Structure formats: structure tokens, C-alpha cells
Amino acid sequence: MNLYFITNLHKNTFYFHTICYTIKNPIITAIPVKIAAAVVLLYCCQDIFVFWEETMSVQKVKDYLKLYGMEERLHEFSVSSATVELAAQALGVEEARIAKSISFHCDDGCIIIVTAGDAKVDNAKFKAEFGTKAKMLAPDEVEQLTGYRVGGVCPFGNPPCAKVYCDVSLKRFSKIFPAGGSASSCVALSCEELFDVSKSIKWVDVCKNWQDSQEKG
């Protein structure tokens, strides 16, 4: 169950009923008030839609991990884990252990680079490895090409057009935490497990800024 969106769903349900009452109440005749209430109602409905969509994404990841006997590795939070910083706070670990999935354009789809939370893609290394400039997907392209919304992109069960690569910056750690399909979930894996389960094509060295921190464990 998506704990983060369940928490917000209760809040939005209250707002939903309150706004519906405002719109239908014959005593409230001010048109601007009703228009404002309708706009907020649409916002609540959008949030509810996101809840269901992300719940389905998490279930997709769980079903995918079940093929490897690893469905118990997926964890959900009552807080957001949409960024490296938030995910590290939710888990109580250093940011470098968060395995972020960054998506880039390629000729026939996209490339997903799974890298350590403290690493940044090096444009020169990327071009040397892939023969093209590092151009990230636009937010409105991410879900179509990776199978997941921004904030929950992970390297599990992606569409055939998405090619996954793991960056060597992850190899410092015995346990790492990629997203679990939503903005409030993660999966606990070793580097070897991540490489196998994600069906990564190969290990690559396309990042910078992580070499100063060589702590392992």
C-alpha cells in the first residue's frame, strides 16, 4: 500500500467533500467562490489519480521483483522519497547510497543510467561511452519511455526501448537503494543484485564527483 499517498488521500477526501458542498450549496451564490472551489476540486481529483497510478507502478515493481524472489525488498514510506535527499532521510542512510536512475535520449528510445546519489554524469565520459551527447528526457517524456513517473523512475520492468546501465560509482557499497516505482518507495539491493535484476547491459564509468568519497560498506 502506498503510505505516502494514502496519508494525503485522507486529507484530499476531506477537501473533496468540503468543496463539493461549497459548489452545490444554494446559499453560496458568489460565482468566483464556486469557480475557485471547482479549481481546487480538479486539483484534488488529479492528486487522487496520481495516487492510483503510483500504486499500480509500485505493484508492477513488486510483481517484477517476485520473479526473483525479492518482493520483500521493496519498502514504502509515509513521506516522499522523490529526490536523493528525501530518500536518504526516509531511509536514514547517506545520500550516496541512493541509486538514482537518470534517463537520457538515444536514437531508438532512452538510456537509463543508475548511479550513486552523490555522483553527476560527466558529459565527456558519456559521449565517449555512448557516442552521443548526454541529453536528459523532458519531464513529459519520462513516463512514456521509462514506464514510470518523475520521482519514481527505476530500472525494473522498463519498456523494451529503455536500455539500463549501472555506473561504477555504486560499487563502493554493499547495499544500495533504487526507487521502487513511486515517489515514496525504494528497493534494498546489493550491487550485484541490482545489475542482475535490472538486466543492465554492462557496468559503465560515466560519472564524476564521487571519487572523493571512497567509503565502502
C-alpha positions as CSV (number, residue, x, y, z in Angstrom):
1,M,0.0,0.0,0.0
2,N,1.3,3.5,-0.9
3,L,1.5,5.0,2.5
4,Y,2.6,8.5,1.4
5,F,-0.4,8.9,-0.9
6,I,-2.8,7.2,1.5
7,T,-1.9,9.9,4.0
8,N,-2.6,12.6,1.5
9,L,-5.7,10.9,0.2
10,H,-7.4,11.2,3.6
11,K,-6.6,14.9,3.6
12,N,-7.9,15.3,0.0
13,T,-11.0,13.4,0.7
14,F,-11.9,15.9,3.4
15,Y,-11.2,18.7,0.9
16,F,-13.2,16.9,-1.7
17,H,-16.4,16.7,0.3
18,T,-16.0,20.3,1.6
19,I,-15.6,21.7,-1.9
20,C,-18.5,19.7,-3.3
21,Y,-20.7,21.1,-0.6
22,T,-19.5,24.6,-1.4
23,I,-20.3,24.2,-5.1
24,K,-23.7,22.7,-4.6
25,N,-24.8,24.9,-1.6
26,P,-27.6,27.2,-2.9
27,I,-26.8,29.7,-0.1
28,I,-23.4,30.4,-1.6
29,T,-24.1,32.4,-4.8
30,A,-20.8,34.1,-5.4
31,I,-19.6,32.9,-8.8
32,P,-15.9,33.5,-8.0
33,V,-16.1,31.4,-4.9
34,K,-17.7,28.5,-6.8
35,I,-15.1,28.8,-9.6
36,A,-12.3,28.7,-7.1
37,A,-13.8,25.7,-5.4
38,A,-14.1,23.9,-8.7
39,V,-10.5,24.6,-9.5
40,V,-9.4,23.2,-6.1
41,L,-11.7,20.2,-6.7
42,L,-9.9,19.4,-10.0
43,Y,-6.6,19.6,-8.1
44,C,-7.8,17.0,-5.6
45,C,-9.0,14.7,-8.3
46,Q,-5.6,15.0,-10.0
47,D,-3.9,14.0,-6.7
48,I,-6.2,11.0,-6.4
49,F,-5.4,10.0,-10.0
50,V,-1.7,10.2,-9.2
51,F,-2.3,8.0,-6.1
52,W,-3.8,5.2,-8.1
53,E,-1.2,5.5,-10.9
54,E,1.7,5.3,-8.5
55,T,0.0,2.5,-6.6
56,M,-0.1,0.5,-9.8
57,S,3.5,1.3,-10.6
58,V,4.7,0.0,-7.2
59,Q,2.6,-3.1,-7.7
60,K,4.3,-3.6,-11.1
61,V,7.7,-3.4,-9.4
62,K,6.7,-5.8,-6.7
63,D,5.4,-8.3,-9.2
64,Y,8.6,-7.9,-11.2
65,L,10.8,-8.5,-8.1
66,K,8.7,-11.5,-7.2
67,L,10.1,-13.2,-10.3
68,Y,13.5,-13.1,-8.5
69,G,12.1,-13.9,-5.0
70,M,12.9,-10.3,-3.9
71,E,9.4,-8.7,-3.5
72,E,10.2,-8.3,0.3
73,R,13.0,-5.9,-0.6
74,L,10.5,-3.2,-1.7
75,H,9.8,-0.6,1.0
76,E,7.2,2.1,1.1
77,F,7.2,5.3,3.1
78,S,4.6,7.7,4.6
79,V,6.9,10.5,3.4
80,S,8.2,11.5,0.0
81,S,11.4,9.9,-1.4
82,A,11.2,11.6,-4.7
83,T,14.7,13.1,-4.5
84,V,18.1,11.7,-3.4
85,E,17.9,13.9,-0.3
86,L,14.4,12.9,0.7
87,A,15.1,9.2,0.0
88,A,18.2,9.3,2.2
89,Q,16.2,11.0,5.0
90,A,13.4,8.4,4.7
91,L,15.8,5.5,5.0
92,G,18.2,7.1,7.4
93,V,21.3,6.5,5.2
94,E,23.8,8.7,3.4
95,E,22.8,10.2,0.1
96,A,25.5,8.4,-1.8
97,R,23.7,5.0,-1.2
98,I,20.6,6.2,-3.0
99,A,20.8,4.6,-6.5
100,K,19.3,7.3,-8.8
101,S,18.0,6.4,-12.2
102,I,18.7,9.2,-14.8
103,S,17.2,8.9,-18.2
104,F,18.7,10.2,-21.5
105,H,17.8,10.2,-25.1
106,C,19.2,7.8,-27.6
107,D,18.4,7.0,-31.2
108,D,15.8,4.3,-30.6
109,G,14.5,5.1,-27.1
110,C,16.3,6.0,-23.9
111,I,19.3,5.1,-21.8
112,I,18.8,4.7,-18.0
113,I,22.0,5.3,-16.0
114,V,21.8,4.0,-12.4
115,T,24.3,5.9,-10.4
116,A,25.2,6.7,-6.8
117,G,23.4,9.6,-5.2
118,D,26.5,11.8,-4.9
119,A,27.6,11.3,-8.5
120,K,27.0,13.5,-11.5
121,V,27.1,12.4,-15.1
122,D,30.3,13.6,-16.9
123,N,29.4,14.8,-20.4
124,A,32.8,13.8,-21.9
125,K,32.7,10.3,-20.4
126,F,29.1,9.9,-21.5
127,K,29.9,10.8,-25.1
128,A,32.9,8.6,-25.1
129,E,30.8,5.6,-23.9
130,F,27.6,6.1,-26.0
131,G,28.8,8.2,-28.9
132,T,26.3,11.0,-28.3
133,K,25.8,14.0,-26.1
134,A,24.0,13.5,-22.7
135,K,20.5,14.9,-23.3
136,M,18.1,14.1,-20.5
137,L,14.5,13.3,-21.2
138,A,12.0,16.1,-20.7
139,P,9.6,15.5,-17.8
140,D,6.7,14.8,-20.2
141,E,8.8,12.1,-21.9
142,V,9.9,10.2,-18.8
143,E,6.9,8.1,-18.1
144,Q,6.4,7.1,-21.8
145,L,10.0,6.0,-22.3
146,T,10.9,4.6,-18.8
147,G,7.5,3.3,-17.7
148,Y,7.5,5.5,-14.5
149,R,6.6,9.0,-13.4
150,V,9.3,11.5,-12.5
151,G,10.3,10.9,-8.9
152,G,9.8,7.1,-9.1
153,V,11.9,6.1,-12.1
154,C,13.6,2.8,-11.5
155,P,15.4,0.1,-13.6
156,F,12.8,-2.6,-13.2
157,G,10.4,-3.8,-15.9
158,N,11.1,-0.9,-18.2
159,P,9.8,-0.8,-21.8
160,P,11.9,-2.5,-24.4
161,C,13.1,0.9,-25.7
162,A,14.8,1.6,-22.4
163,K,18.4,0.3,-22.0
164,V,19.8,0.1,-18.5
165,Y,23.4,0.7,-17.5
166,C,24.9,0.7,-14.0
167,D,27.6,3.1,-13.1
168,V,30.7,2.0,-11.2
169,S,30.1,4.8,-8.6
170,L,27.7,2.3,-6.9
171,K,30.4,-0.4,-6.3
172,R,31.6,1.3,-3.2
173,F,28.6,0.0,-1.3
174,S,27.4,-3.4,-0.2
175,K,23.8,-2.2,-0.2
176,I,22.1,0.5,-2.3
177,F,18.6,1.8,-2.7
178,P,17.0,2.4,-6.1
179,A,13.4,3.7,-6.3
180,G,10.5,1.3,-6.3
181,G,8.3,2.8,-8.9
182,S,6.8,5.7,-7.0
183,A,7.9,8.9,-5.2
184,S,7.6,7.2,-1.8
185,S,9.3,3.8,-2.2
186,C,12.7,2.1,-2.6
187,V,14.2,-1.3,-3.1
188,A,17.2,-2.6,-1.0
189,L,19.7,-4.5,-3.1
190,S,23.4,-5.3,-3.4
191,C,25.2,-4.0,-6.5
192,E,25.3,-7.5,-8.0
193,E,21.5,-7.9,-7.4
194,L,20.8,-4.6,-8.9
195,F,22.8,-5.4,-12.0
196,D,21.1,-8.8,-12.5
197,V,17.5,-7.7,-11.6
198,S,17.7,-4.6,-13.8
199,K,19.0,-6.6,-16.7
200,S,21.7,-4.0,-17.0
201,I,23.7,-4.2,-20.2
202,K,27.0,-3.5,-18.5
203,W,28.9,-1.5,-15.9
204,V,29.9,1.9,-17.2
205,D,32.1,4.7,-15.9
206,V,30.3,7.9,-16.9
207,C,30.1,9.9,-13.7
208,K,32.2,12.3,-11.7
209,N,32.4,14.0,-8.2
210,W,32.1,10.7,-6.3
211,Q,35.7,9.7,-6.3
212,D,36.5,11.9,-3.3
213,S,34.2,9.7,-1.2
214,Q,35.5,6.1,-1.3
215,E,33.8,4.8,1.9
216,K,32.6,1.2,1.5
217,G,30.2,-0.9,3.4
